[in-house]
C-alpha cells in the first residue's frame, strides 16, 4: 500500500458552513429536530439501527444499563419514516446476565430482524454472543420469533471454554439468504484478541462452526469489528482494528485498519487486507457501509464500500483525532480518487480544535451517496460536544456538500441507517436522563 497517502484534506470547523455550489445541496442535511426514541428510568446506551424496506420504518436497538446489577437488558423500538414512535419490545431481559453492545440487521426476504449482543452470564465461565429473531404477527405487532440463539459455541473454531466474546456486528446476505455475525474474541490467558465469525441460516440455526477471520499473536491483536454486505458482489466486507504491539513505545499505540471479503454464503474470499495502514499514523474504531449499484463511466460496477475510522497523527501535537475515509471495491481492492495522496488513499476530515471520534457510516442506494456521522468532544476548552454529518460521493469517495452540525448536546456512540429514498435516521444517547434520541437526515 502507498505509504505517502496521508496528505490530509483539511476541513476545519471554521470553514464547515461555507456556502458551496447549488449542486452540493443534493447532499442533504438534518431535516428534523431531535426527537425521543425511548424514555425509561434506566440508563439507555449504545443504539444500533436498521431500516425495514417492507414497512418503511426503522428499528432501533440498545441496552439498558443498571449500575451495580447483573441484569442489563436489550430493548428494541420501532420508529416510522417520519420519526414517530410505533412501540417496542424487550428482546432479551431478566435477572442473571449483563447484555450489552447490540447490533441489528434486517432481512427483507422474510420481513424479519436479527438482533445480536454480548451476553455475560456470571454463572458461566465465558462471555457469549447471543441473538434473537424478530418478526411481525398478523396484527402488525413485532414479536420474538423462536428461542434465543447462542451464536458462538465453546470448543468450536479454536475457542476454549474460557472465551470472552464481545462487540458483535451483523449483516444479512440477500443473495445467499444467510446472516454473518462477527465479533472480537479473547481466550483466558491469551495476550491477544481475535476476530471470529459465524454464519446463521434464516431460522437462526448455525450453518457452520465458529471460525476465525484474524488470529492474534504475540506481535498483533485485533478488535472492534464491523461488517457490511454488498448484494451486487454477494460479499461481506469485515473490517477491524489491528494493534501492532511492537509500536507501543510511540506516543500513540500504532493501530491500522484491516479487512477481508467473505462470500455471502460464508467462505472467506480474501486474505486480510490493509485498508488504512501507515507506520507514521494510527487508525482505530472502524465502521463500514455498502452501496450495491455504482455506475463508473457508464459501466455498472459490483458496488462499493466506504470505510471510516478515527485517525491519529502523533506528530501534530494536538493529542486529538480526525476522521479518515476510503472507498473499497467489491473485490477488496482500494478505490476512489483518493485524498491528496492519490488513488487508493484516504480522505482526512480534520478538525483543528478538538478530537473527532466514533464514526459511523450508512449507504443510500436512492441518493447513491454515503453518509458519515461522527461526534466531537471538545474537552475543557470547548465543553459541549456535538454530532456532525458529511456525505460522500460513491465514484470518487470524496466529501460531497457541507459538513453539517446535528446539534445534539453531549452525544455518545451515534448510529445511522439509510431509508429507501435518500433519507437516514441518526440515533444517539444524550446524557442527563441518558435517553435515546433520533434525528432525520435528507433532502429538505
Secondary structure as UniProt FT lines:
FT   TURN            3..4
FT   HELIX           13..15
FT   TURN            16..17
FT   HELIX           22..27
FT   STRAND          29..30
FT   STRAND          35..38
FT   STRAND          43..52
FT   TURN            53..56
FT   STRAND          57..65
FT   TURN            67..68
FT   STRAND          73..80
FT   TURN            81..82
FT   STRAND          85..92
FT   TURN            95..96
FT   STRAND          98..107
FT   TURN            108..111
FT   STRAND          112..120
FT   TURN            122..123
FT   STRAND          127..136
FT   TURN            138..139
FT   STRAND          142..150
FT   TURN            154..155
FT   TURN            157..158
FT   STRAND          163..173
FT   TURN            174..177
FT   STRAND          178..187
FT   TURN            188..189
FT   STRAND          194..201
FT   TURN            202..203
FT   STRAND          211..214
FT   STRAND          220..230
FT   TURN            231..234
FT   STRAND          235..244
FT   HELIX           245..247
FT   TURN            248..249
FT   STRAND          255..263
FT   TURN            264..265
FT   STRAND          273..276
FT   STRAND          282..291
FT   STRAND          295..296
FT   TURN            297..298
FT   STRAND          299..300
FT   STRAND          304..312
FT   TURN            314..315
FT   STRAND          321..329
FT   TURN            330..331
FT   STRAND          334..335
FT   TURN            340..341
FT   TURN            343..344
FT   STRAND          347..349
FT   STRAND          355..364
FT   TURN            365..368
FT   STRAND          369..377
FT   TURN            379..381
FT   STRAND          386..393
FT   TURN            394..396
FT   STRAND          399..405
FT   TURN            409..410
FT   STRAND          411..418
FT   STRAND          424..430
FT   TURN            431..434
FT   STRAND          435..442
//
